[in-house]
């Protein structure tokens, strides 16, 4: 691994977590040289907290910025403030540490695992995809604010009511901005087509996330010039039983 990827892997939580009501899984490419991408999650009582970030640049600079962003996110999350204030806290941390020319795109989410109510704020990040009945149902469009570090206004908190079995797929821009041999960007439409043709199995979210990551890499002709990260949430509903399984 590169030094930057060593830093990022030490920062990541377990790649998969499941309880009866919800499961999450992440996949990162290229595995041995990731730098600016990261994600984080935590289950506290009935709320799943999650964040996906993409720090600008490559190498140690990007890895250091991602480390500060995730550290600021965790600190703010543990203080119990809402998503809009978490954005503001992360924004100040990046701006004070790195100055006005550095930024991190980010998406922070809270999911009530008993009701399925999803709340999120978007700071310059690609919109998540809602996967329902194994097909992309829609993009979860929402108002956005400036990336973390640029001093944007407090973003509005968006909401969406999930149905049981729904999956929310978050991804970084490296997935859709990679160019093919003809110089054309991969794009959101090809991402959606890849998601829709992933075979449904009973293996769970981890196998599905890995299968999608490999399919996308094949579609890109094996090219991964930028970090390409996927993060998947599956809401199952049910009673509050927090016996977790970590893979």
C-alpha positions in Angstrom: 0.0 0.0 0.0 1.0 3.6 -0.4 1.4 5.6 2.8 -1.7 7.6 1.9 -3.8 4.4 1.6 -2.3 3.1 4.9 -3.7 6.2 6.5 -7.1 5.8 4.9 -7.5 2.1 5.7 -6.6 2.8 9.4 -9.4 5.5 9.4 -12.1 3.3 7.9 -14.6 1.6 10.1 -15.4 -2.1 9.5 -16.5 -2.4 5.8 -19.8 -4.1 6.7 -22.1 -3.9 9.7 -25.6 -5.4 10.1 -28.4 -5.5 12.6 -31.9 -6.8 12.1 -33.2 -3.3 11.0 -30.3 -2.1 8.8 -27.1 -3.1 7.1 -24.3 -1.1 5.6 -21.3 -1.9 3.4 -18.6 0.0 1.6 -16.2 -0.7 -1.2 -13.1 1.3 -2.1 -11.0 1.3 -5.3 -8.1 1.2 -6.0 -7.7 -0.6 -2.7 -3.9 -0.1 -2.4 -3.6 3.5 -3.4 -6.8 5.2 -2.2 -6.2 8.7 -0.8 -9.0 11.3 -0.6 -12.1 9.1 -0.3 -13.4 7.8 3.0 -16.7 7.0 4.8 -17.8 6.5 8.4 -20.9 5.3 10.2 -22.1 4.6 13.7 -25.3 3.1 15.2 -26.5 4.9 18.3 -29.8 3.8 19.8 -32.2 4.0 16.8 -30.2 6.3 14.6 -27.7 5.2 12.0 -25.2 8.0 11.3 -23.2 7.9 8.1 -20.9 10.1 6.1 -19.1 9.8 2.7 -16.4 12.2 1.9 -14.0 13.0 -1.0 -11.0 15.2 -0.3 -9.5 17.1 -3.2 -6.2 15.9 -4.8 -4.2 12.8 -4.3 -1.5 11.3 -2.1 -0.7 12.4 1.4 -2.3 15.8 1.1 -5.6 14.3 0.3 -5.3 11.6 3.0 -4.4 14.2 5.6 -7.4 16.3 4.6 -9.7 13.3 4.7 -8.4 12.4 8.2 -9.2 15.8 9.5 -12.7 15.8 7.8 -13.6 12.4 9.3 -12.2 13.4 12.7 -14.2 16.6 12.7 -17.3 14.6 11.6 -16.9 12.1 14.4 -16.3 14.8 17.0 -19.4 16.8 15.9 -21.6 13.7 15.6 -20.7 12.6 19.2 -21.7 16.1 20.5 -25.3 15.5 19.4 -25.7 18.4 17.0 -27.8 18.2 13.9 -26.6 17.6 10.4 -26.5 21.2 9.4 -24.3 22.1 12.3 -22.1 19.1 11.7 -21.4 20.5 8.2 -20.5 23.9 9.7 -18.1 22.3 12.2 -16.4 20.3 9.5 -16.2 23.3 7.3 -14.4 25.4 9.9 -12.0 22.5 10.7 -10.9 22.2 7.1 -10.7 25.9 6.4 -8.6 26.6 9.6 -6.2 23.7 8.9 -5.7 23.9 5.2 -6.8 27.4 4.1 -9.2 28.7 1.4 -7.9 26.7 -1.5 -8.7 23.2 -0.2 -12.0 21.5 0.1 -13.8 18.2 0.8 -17.1 17.2 -0.8 -19.3 15.4 1.7 -22.6 13.8 2.4 -23.8 13.3 5.9 -26.9 11.1 6.7 -29.0 10.1 9.6 -31.4 7.1 9.3 -34.0 6.3 11.9 -33.8 2.5 11.7 -37.3 2.0 13.4 -39.2 4.3 11.0 -37.0 4.4 7.9 -36.9 8.2 7.9 -33.7 9.3 6.1 -32.2 12.8 6.6 -29.2 14.1 4.9 -27.2 17.2 3.9 -25.2 17.4 0.7 -22.0 19.5 0.4 -21.1 19.3 -3.3 -21.4 15.5 -3.5 -23.1 13.3 -6.1 -26.7 12.6 -5.2 -27.4 9.2 -3.8 -29.3 6.6 -5.7 -32.4 4.9 -4.3 -32.5 1.3 -5.2 -36.0 -0.3 -4.8 -36.9 -3.9 -5.9 -33.3 -4.3 -7.2 -33.7 -1.4 -9.7 -32.7 2.3 -9.4 -36.0 4.1 -8.5 -34.6 7.7 -8.4 -31.8 10.0 -7.5 -32.3 11.5 -4.0 -31.9 15.1 -5.2 -31.6 17.8 -2.6 -30.4 21.3 -2.1 -26.6 21.5 -1.9 -24.2 23.8 -0.3 -20.5 24.5 -1.0 -18.0 21.7 -0.3 -16.5 21.6 3.2 -13.8 24.2 3.6 -15.4 26.9 1.4 -17.5 28.5 4.0 -20.9 27.7 2.5 -24.2 28.6 4.2 -25.7 26.1 6.6 -27.4 23.5 4.3 -31.1 22.6 4.6 -31.7 19.1 5.9 -33.5 16.9 3.3 -35.8 14.1 4.2 -37.1 10.9 2.5 -39.2 8.1 3.8 -37.7 4.7 2.9 -39.7 1.6 2.4 -38.6 -1.7 3.8 -35.9 -3.3 1.6 -34.8 0.0 0.1 -31.1 0.5 -0.5 -29.4 3.9 -0.6 -26.3 3.9 -2.7 -23.7 6.7 -2.2 -20.7 7.1 -4.4 -17.8 9.5 -5.0 -17.2 11.3 -8.2 -14.4 9.0 -9.2 -17.1 6.4 -10.1 -18.7 8.6 -12.8 -15.9 10.9 -13.9 -13.5 8.2 -15.1 -13.0 8.5 -18.9 -13.1 5.6 -21.2 -10.8 4.9 -24.1 -12.7 7.4 -26.3 -12.3 10.1 -23.7 -15.9 10.1 -22.6 -16.8 10.3 -18.9 -18.4 7.2 -17.4 -21.5 9.1 -16.3 -24.5 8.6 -14.1 -26.6 6.8 -16.8 -24.0 4.0 -17.2 -23.7 3.7 -13.4 -27.5 3.3 -13.2 -27.4 0.6 -15.9 -24.7 -1.3 -14.0 -26.7 -1.2 -10.8 -29.9 -2.4 -12.5 -28.2 -5.4 -14.0 -26.5 -6.6 -10.8 -28.1 -10.0 -10.1 -30.1 -10.2 -7.0 -28.9 -12.9 -4.5 -29.5 -13.6 -0.9 -25.8 -13.0 0.0 -26.5 -9.6 1.5 -25.2 -6.1 1.0 -21.5 -6.9 1.3 -21.6 -9.3 -1.7 -23.8 -6.9 -3.7 -21.4 -3.9 -3.0 -18.4 -5.9 -4.1 -20.1 -7.2 -7.2 -21.1 -3.7 -8.2 -17.6 -2.4 -7.5 -16.1 -5.1 -9.7 -18.7 -4.5 -12.5 -18.0 -0.8 -12.5 -14.3 -1.4 -12.8 -14.8 -3.8 -15.7 -17.0 -1.2 -17.4 -14.3 1.4 -17.0 -11.9 -0.9 -18.8 -10.0 -1.5 -15.6 -9.2 2.2 -15.3 -9.3 3.8 -11.8 -7.3 7.0 -12.0 -9.2 8.5 -9.1 -10.7 7.0 -5.9 -14.0 5.3 -6.7 -15.9 4.6 -3.5 -19.3 3.0 -2.9 -21.3 3.1 0.3 -24.6 1.2 0.6 -27.3 1.3 3.3 -30.1 -1.2 3.3 -33.1 -0.5 5.5 -35.0 -3.6 6.7 -37.3 -2.2 9.5 -38.4 -4.3 12.4 -38.1 -4.2 16.2 -35.2 -2.5 18.0 -32.7 -5.2 18.5 -29.1 -4.0 18.3 -27.1 -7.3 18.3 -24.7 -6.4 15.5 -22.7 -8.5 13.2 -19.4 -7.1 12.0 -17.8 -8.7 8.9 
